[in-house]
Amino acid sequence: MSRTGNKSLVGKISVQPIYVEMRMRCGVEELWHLTQQPKLHERWDLRFTSIDFLPQSEGREGRRFRYRTRIGFGAAVEGFGTTKTRPHSAAGRRLSTLRFSSSQKWSLLRSGAGYWQYEETGEGLRFMTRYTYSTRFGTAGKLADRYMFRPLMGWATAWSFDRLRMWAEKGWQPELVAAMAAIHLASITALAGMWLYEGIVPKLLHDSGTELGMLAGLGLTSTAQSLALQLLGWGEAAAAVILVACRHSRAVIIIQAACLLLLSVCGAALRPELLAEPFNPLTTTIPLLVLSAAAAIAVPYCPRASRCLRKQPRAKGGRSL
């Protein structure tokens, strides 16, 4: 591609600043403390592994800091920034601005700026952030940012804001919340994987002799048995999709657990001799029910990016606030 064509493509790749807003029922002083202290900030913010203030230079405006984010395999992204606090004319409102940059040549993020705003309202505290940044690697970097990195950063910011809300409102430690979220994710993944496998492999791809035997015990013809097995396979595959889509619904988790138990009881009733076999309906269902219980218990502790407002409200006249 020519340089002219490349520049034309770059110009067409438009990105919006990342905006996240969350309502919290806590005081502005408490939230200010949790967000402005680096060692507290790094505990709830998924985007950073460590944040450290640097020695203050005499006469320098703002406070410089260094941030670091581990990205796996021993690699980490590092950068520096400056944060400033500005008094606001309105009562119950505070503003913190920052500029940041990374000099690492392989880092996608080059430099950026944004703000945090704290605003007390009649319905609690309104906490919001808006930031954007420039990238490296020309068109490839802009495309990667537009379709992968920026959406991920927006999601991570919103998820972290909800974890912060749980800490400020309920006193739940960020480490506990992260552990419960990991338990929930692992449990849902295992359960959905089980439903998907059971629906596709022994029913849709291969006619399981064991399950056909159970259906034969109901007096079904061979044609009806194959049709019933296909329908059951599609139903179990759909259960996997529903479980993932509604993973934060305790009702859905409990219903799928009830379905697990029902299928196990039916299988044992139709073929009781299977209970003497290894990995029988009893020994495979009990661990799955335990996973279901773990997922249901963890639901209230799971931060959700969807609880945040991700689009900046517009003021009267059609302009963003």
TARA-V527302 format. One record per residue. N is the residue number from 0. SS is DSSP state (H for helix, E for strand, C for the rest). OMEGA is omega as a letter, one per 30 degrees, with the letter a starting at -180 (* if undefined). BURIAL is 1 if it has 24 or more other C-alpha atoms within 12 Angstrom, else 0. Layout:
# TARA-V527302
n->[N/N]
ss->[SS/SS]
omega->[OMEGA/OMEGA]
burial->[BURIAL/BURIAL]
This chain:
# TARA-V527302
n->[0/1/2/3/4/5/6/7/8/9/10/11/12/13/14/15/16/17/18/19/20/21/22/23/24/25/26/27/28/29/30/31/32/33/34/35/36/37/38/39/40/41/42/43/44/45/46/47/48/49/50/51/52/53/54/55/56/57/58/59/60/61/62/63/64/65/66/67/68/69/70/71/72/73/74/75/76/77/78/79/80/81/82/83/84/85/86/87/88/89/90/91/92/93/94/95/96/97/98/99/100/101/102/103/104/105/106/107/108/109/110/111/112/113/114/115/116/117/118/119/120/121/122/123/124/125/126/127/128/129/130/131/132/133/134/135/136/137/138/139/140/141/142/143/144/145/146/147/148/149/150/151/152/153/154/155/156/157/158/159/160/161/162/163/164/165/166/167/168/169/170/171/172/173/174/175/176/177/178/179/180/181/182/183/184/185/186/187/188/189/190/191/192/193/194/195/196/197/198/199/200/201/202/203/204/205/206/207/208/209/210/211/212/213/214/215/216/217/218/219/220/221/222/223/224/225/226/227/228/229/230/231/232/233/234/235/236/237/238/239/240/241/242/243/244/245/246/247/248/249/250/251/252/253/254/255/256/257/258/259/260/261/262/263/264/265/266/267/268/269/270/271/272/273/274/275/276/277/278/279/280/281/282/283/284/285/286/287/288/289/290/291/292/293/294/295/296/297/298/299/300/301/302/303/304/305/306/307/308/309/310/311/312/313/314/315/316/317/318/319/320]
ss->[C/C/H/H/H/H/H/H/H/H/H/H/C/C/C/C/C/E/E/E/E/E/E/E/C/C/C/H/H/H/H/H/H/H/H/H/C/H/H/H/H/H/H/H/C/C/C/C/C/E/E/E/E/C/C/C/C/C/C/C/C/C/E/E/E/E/E/E/E/E/E/E/C/C/E/E/E/E/E/E/E/E/E/E/E/E/C/C/C/C/C/C/E/E/E/E/E/E/E/E/E/C/C/C/C/C/C/C/E/E/E/E/E/E/E/E/E/E/E/E/E/C/C/E/E/E/E/E/E/E/E/E/E/E/E/C/C/H/H/H/H/H/H/H/H/H/H/H/H/H/H/H/H/H/H/H/H/H/H/H/H/H/H/H/H/H/H/H/H/H/C/C/C/H/H/H/H/H/H/H/H/H/H/H/H/H/H/H/H/H/H/H/H/H/H/H/H/H/H/H/H/H/H/H/H/C/C/C/H/H/H/H/H/H/H/H/C/C/C/C/C/H/H/H/H/H/H/H/H/H/H/H/H/H/H/H/H/H/H/H/H/H/H/H/H/C/C/C/C/H/H/H/H/H/H/H/H/H/H/H/H/H/H/H/H/H/H/H/H/H/C/H/H/H/H/H/C/C/C/C/H/H/H/H/H/H/H/H/H/H/H/H/H/H/H/H/H/H/H/H/H/C/C/C/H/H/H/C/E/C/C/C/C/E/C/C/C/C/C/E/C]
omega->[a/l/l/l/l/l/l/l/l/a/a/a/a/l/l/l/l/l/l/l/l/l/a/l/l/a/a/a/l/a/l/a/a/a/a/l/a/a/l/a/a/a/a/a/a/a/a/l/l/l/a/l/l/l/a/l/a/l/a/l/l/a/a/l/l/l/a/l/l/a/l/l/l/a/l/l/l/l/a/l/l/l/l/l/a/l/a/a/a/l/l/a/l/a/l/a/l/l/a/l/l/a/l/a/a/l/l/a/l/a/a/a/l/a/l/l/a/a/l/l/l/a/a/a/l/a/a/l/l/l/l/a/l/a/l/l/l/a/l/l/l/l/l/l/a/a/a/a/a/l/l/l/l/l/a/l/a/l/a/l/l/l/l/l/l/l/a/a/a/a/l/a/a/a/l/a/l/l/l/l/l/l/l/a/a/a/a/l/l/a/l/l/l/a/a/l/a/l/a/a/a/a/a/a/a/l/a/l/l/a/l/l/l/l/l/l/l/l/a/l/a/l/l/l/l/l/l/l/l/l/l/l/l/l/l/l/l/l/l/a/a/a/l/a/a/a/l/l/l/a/a/l/a/l/l/l/l/l/l/a/l/l/l/l/l/l/l/a/a/a/a/l/l/a/l/a/l/a/a/a/a/a/l/a/a/l/l/l/l/l/l/l/l/l/a/l/a/a/a/a/a/l/l/l/a/l/a/l/a/l/a/l/l/l/l/a/l/l/l/l/*]
burial->[0/0/0/0/0/0/0/0/0/0/0/0/0/0/0/0/1/1/1/1/1/1/1/1/1/1/1/1/0/0/1/1/0/1/1/1/0/1/0/1/1/1/1/1/1/1/1/1/1/1/1/1/0/0/0/0/0/0/0/0/0/0/1/1/1/1/1/1/0/0/0/0/0/0/0/0/1/1/1/1/1/1/1/1/0/0/0/0/0/0/0/0/1/1/1/1/1/1/1/1/1/1/0/0/0/0/1/1/1/1/1/1/1/1/1/1/1/1/1/1/0/0/0/0/1/1/1/1/1/1/1/1/1/1/1/0/0/0/1/0/0/1/1/0/1/1/0/0/1/1/1/0/1/1/1/1/1/1/1/1/1/1/1/1/1/1/1/1/0/0/0/1/0/1/1/0/1/1/0/1/1/0/1/1/1/0/1/1/1/1/1/1/1/1/1/1/1/1/1/1/0/1/1/1/0/0/1/0/0/1/1/1/0/1/1/0/0/0/0/0/0/0/0/0/1/1/0/1/1/1/0/1/1/1/1/1/1/1/1/1/1/1/1/1/0/0/1/1/1/0/0/1/1/1/0/1/1/0/0/1/1/0/1/1/0/0/1/1/0/0/1/0/0/1/0/0/0/0/0/0/1/1/0/0/1/0/0/1/1/1/1/1/1/1/1/1/1/1/1/1/1/1/1/1/1/0/0/1/1/1/0/0/0/0/0/0/0/0/0/0/0]
